[in-house]
Amino acid sequence: MVRQPDPGGRRERYVIDDDAWLRAWQADTGVHANIATAAQRGIGIFGTETTAGARLGTMGRFFSRLSEQMSGSALTETAVYDALTVLAALVHADRPLSLGILATALD
């Protein structure tokens, strides 16, 4: 991430390269895996038959699936790069775009 002066009135503007977005995505993946692990530990403390244990089980499964889907699959990598492309287009436009205009611009 690089700070640059912004002649448009703000004191500075941040430019984030594609690698920074990917690093952020990967960091989120690791955090989700950590939450899933913590939930499993909580189940061990409260037990599977308690309300807290059941909720932790649901939470753990959710974050485990989320982490798995965010890491490693070719489909996920494609989706990440597509999302980054759309985000970059919106940032570059420097104004809100309608869905139609964005779709036309991205072909």
C-alpha positions as a Python dict, from the first residue, in 0.01 Angstrom:
ca = {
    (1, 'M'): (0, 0, 0),
    (2, 'V'): (140, 337, -100),
    (3, 'R'): (23, 680, 21),
    (4, 'Q'): (6, 947, -245),
    (5, 'P'): (-98, 1314, -228),
    (6, 'D'): (-453, 1374, -351),
    (7, 'P'): (-510, 1696, -544),
    (8, 'G'): (-889, 1646, -504),
    (9, 'G'): (-904, 1785, -153),
    (10, 'R'): (-816, 1498, 77),
    (11, 'R'): (-474, 1503, 231),
    (12, 'E'): (-375, 1167, 93),
    (13, 'R'): (-499, 879, -118),
    (14, 'Y'): (-406, 515, -72),
    (15, 'V'): (-314, 298, -368),
    (16, 'I'): (-340, -74, -299),
    (17, 'D'): (-180, -321, -537),
    (18, 'D'): (-330, -659, -628),
    (19, 'D'): (-88, -841, -397),
    (20, 'A'): (-215, -642, -98),
    (21, 'W'): (-572, -755, -169),
    (22, 'L'): (-462, -1116, -198),
    (23, 'R'): (-264, -1094, 127),
    (24, 'A'): (-572, -950, 302),
    (25, 'W'): (-789, -1233, 163),
    (26, 'Q'): (-540, -1493, 284),
    (27, 'A'): (-521, -1331, 628),
    (28, 'D'): (-900, -1351, 656),
    (29, 'T'): (-884, -1718, 563),
    (30, 'G'): (-643, -1783, 850),
    (31, 'V'): (-859, -1590, 1096),
    (32, 'H'): (-1165, -1790, 997),
    (33, 'A'): (-974, -2114, 1054),
    (34, 'N'): (-867, -1985, 1397),
    (35, 'I'): (-1229, -1907, 1489),
    (36, 'A'): (-1332, -2259, 1385),
    (37, 'T'): (-1056, -2405, 1603),
    (38, 'A'): (-1157, -2188, 1900),
    (39, 'A'): (-1519, -2300, 1859),
    (40, 'Q'): (-1408, -2665, 1871),
    (41, 'R'): (-1218, -2595, 2194),
    (42, 'G'): (-1531, -2433, 2336),
    (43, 'I'): (-1732, -2745, 2259),
    (44, 'G'): (-1477, -2940, 2462),
    (45, 'I'): (-1530, -2702, 2754),
    (46, 'F'): (-1911, -2675, 2746),
    (47, 'G'): (-1996, -3015, 2600),
    (48, 'T'): (-2197, -3102, 2292),
    (49, 'E'): (-2524, -3141, 2485),
    (50, 'T'): (-2534, -2780, 2612),
    (51, 'T'): (-2689, -2484, 2430),
    (52, 'A'): (-2350, -2311, 2424),
    (53, 'G'): (-2182, -2623, 2286),
    (54, 'A'): (-2444, -2661, 2013),
    (55, 'R'): (-2405, -2296, 1910),
    (56, 'L'): (-2028, -2326, 1909),
    (57, 'G'): (-2061, -2636, 1690),
    (58, 'T'): (-2271, -2445, 1437),
    (59, 'M'): (-2031, -2153, 1445),
    (60, 'G'): (-1729, -2380, 1410),
    (61, 'R'): (-1874, -2561, 1109),
    (62, 'F'): (-1962, -2230, 943),
    (63, 'F'): (-1615, -2079, 984),
    (64, 'S'): (-1445, -2404, 891),
    (65, 'R'): (-1641, -2420, 563),
    (66, 'L'): (-1576, -2052, 498),
    (67, 'S'): (-1204, -2099, 552),
    (68, 'E'): (-1194, -2405, 326),
    (69, 'Q'): (-1382, -2227, 49),
    (70, 'M'): (-1160, -1920, 71),
    (71, 'S'): (-837, -2115, 46),
    (72, 'G'): (-695, -2334, -220),
    (73, 'S'): (-958, -2406, -479),
    (74, 'A'): (-916, -2282, -836),
    (75, 'L'): (-1275, -2158, -834),
    (76, 'T'): (-1203, -1950, -526),
    (77, 'E'): (-893, -1793, -681),
    (78, 'T'): (-1091, -1702, -992),
    (79, 'A'): (-1368, -1552, -781),
    (80, 'V'): (-1116, -1349, -580),
    (81, 'Y'): (-953, -1206, -892),
    (82, 'D'): (-1295, -1129, -1044),
    (83, 'A'): (-1399, -949, -726),
    (84, 'L'): (-1070, -758, -722),
    (85, 'T'): (-1123, -654, -1085),
    (86, 'V'): (-1468, -517, -1006),
    (87, 'L'): (-1338, -341, -695),
    (88, 'A'): (-1048, -190, -888),
    (89, 'A'): (-1289, -64, -1156),
    (90, 'L'): (-1506, 103, -893),
    (91, 'V'): (-1205, 264, -725),
    (92, 'H'): (-1067, 380, -1060),
    (93, 'A'): (-1400, 534, -1159),
    (94, 'D'): (-1390, 738, -835),
    (95, 'R'): (-1771, 759, -839),
    (96, 'P'): (-2064, 522, -789),
    (97, 'L'): (-2146, 315, -1098),
    (98, 'S'): (-2472, 144, -1183),
    (99, 'L'): (-2467, -230, -1241),
    (100, 'G'): (-2532, -178, -1614),
    (101, 'I'): (-2247, 68, -1662),
    (102, 'L'): (-2008, -155, -1465),
    (103, 'A'): (-2109, -465, -1662),
    (104, 'T'): (-2059, -283, -1992),
    (105, 'A'): (-1719, -150, -1884),
    (106, 'L'): (-1602, -494, -1775),
    (107, 'D'): (-1756, -669, -2078),
}
